[in-house]
Amino acid sequence: QRTQVAERRLRITQALGHAAWQAAEDAGADALVCCTRSGDTARAMARFRPLGRLIAASPQQRSVNCLALSWGVTPLY
């Protein structure tokens, strides 16, 4: 059951990331800002390779450090 909950959260994160990417593309946004604790949301959004900047704000220094290695993500602590 724990695996099912984790998979459901991942699917929701991926769906939100895709919706945000699509909205930004449609609006012609220059940047996307996402708030994330673990970094999963920012990585899900980066998967779609947005044309504008992807800024990921996190209260967790460890997440910010890990996001520095993600493609196209500008981490912010």
Salt bridges, closest charged atoms under 4 A:
ASP40 OD1 - ARG43 NH2 2.98
